[in-house]
Amino acid sequence: MKKETYIAFSFLIWLAPFLLAQNEGAEKVKLPAQAAIVRNQALPPEDEIGNVIVTYSDGTTDTWTLRGNCAEPKVSARGVVGWELYKLEANGKTLSRYGSLYINDHVVLCDHGKVIANLASAKPFIEAWDFTKDGRQVVIKSRGAHGPAVIELFSLRSGPPEASVQAYDKNLPEWATAYADAD
C-alpha cells in the first residue's frame, strides 16, 4: 500500500467515530423546531402512538424516545419539547388499558434533551394539551372513562398544577377557554 493511501485510510478510520455520531449530544446544543411520532408498528394503524423524533432548526433529526409509548409531541416557542406518555404494563412492552382505552395520564417535558417535568393529569385520559402562547406553562385537559373533564395549568417543572377548573364551568380563565366542553 502506498504511503499516501495508508495515511488517507488511517485518517478515515480515526474520523469514523465522529462521523457516525454526528448528532450525538445535539439535543444539548441545537434548537428543536418540530416534533413528530414514528408510529409503533405493533399497534393498530389508527393509533398515532410511538417514538418521538425531533427535527432541529438546521434540519437534522434525532429520536428522543425508544419505548414506543408516546403521542402528541409539541415544541414550545422556547424550544421545550413535550409529549403525552402512555402507561406500560409491568412487562414494559404492552400499553396499559382501561377497557379498550389506552391510559395516557402524563405529559413529559424536555429542555435541551433533559427531562424537566413529568406532569400527572387529574384524570387517566388526556384529551388535549399544549404549551401556553408564551411557552412558560402547559395546559392539560383530561377526563375519566365517564364524567366531566378537568383543565389544569402547570409550570414547566414537576409538581401539582398551578390552577385547575372543570371543563364545563362558565367564565373560564383565558388559559382554559380553548379546552372548554361544548354545551
C-alpha positions, -999 to +999 in steps of 0.1 A: +000+000+000+013+034-009+022+058+019-005+083+009-032+057+007-022+044+041-023+079+056-057+086+040-071+052+052-058+058+087-074+092+088-108+078+077-106+052+105-097+079+130-126+101+117-153+073+115-165+075+152-170+113+148-190+108+115-212+081+130-221+102+160-226+135+142-259+141+161-249+126+194-254+153+220-273+175+195-302+179+219-279+198+243-270+225+218-294+225+188-328+242+189-358+219+183-381+232+155-407+205+154-415+170+167-434+141+153-443+104+161-427+074+144-457+051+148-453+019+169-460-007+142-472-032+168-503-011+173-533-007+150-528+019+122-553+044+137-532+047+169-507+075+165-486+062+193-448+055+191-415+073+195-408+110+194-385+122+166-373+158+169-363+180+139-338+208+147-337+242+132-308+231+109-329+202+095-312+173+113-332+149+133-329+127+165-351+101+180-357+111+217-377+081+229-374+043+224-403+026+243-430+033+217-455+048+242-456+085+233-481+107+214-490+143+205-454+158+206-452+196+206-424+222+207-428+254+226-418+288+214-388+285+237-377+251+222-390+229+250-403+196+237-432+177+253-454+147+246-482+125+261-468+094+278-489+062+277-486+038+307-470+005+301-478-029+317-453-045+341-436-062+311-426-027+298-437-035+263-476-035+263-497-004+267-519-004+298-556-002+292-589+005+309-613-015+289-605-006+253-588+027+261-551+032+265-542+051+296-523+083+289-521+103+322-487+121+319-471+148+298-433+147+297-413+179+291-377+181+279-354+211+276-321+205+257-327+167+259-331+167+297-364+158+313-375+188+332-410+177+341-433+147+343-468+162+347-496+139+360-531+148+349-560+147+373-578+121+352-564+090+334-571+100+298-556+132+284-578+146+257-557+176+248-526+195+259-504+223+247-479+250+258-493+284+266-486+311+239-455+324+258-442+288+263-439+292+301-467+269+311-486+238+300-524+233+298-537+197+301-574+186+296-581+152+310-612+130+317-621+097+332-638+070+312-670+088+321-679+122+335-666+157+334-632+168+322-607+188+342-584+216+327-551+222+346-524+248+343-488+236+351-455+253+352-425+237+333-414+216+363-428+185+381-453+192+408-490+199+413-509+222+389-509+259+395-546+261+387-575+237+379-610+242+366-639+220+354-642+220+316-679+227+319-675+258+341-688+291+327-664+321+326-633+300+324-599+318+328-583+328+295-557+299+296-586+273+298-611+287+272-598+267+242-603+235+262-639+241+274-665+214+269-693+223+245-727+229+259 
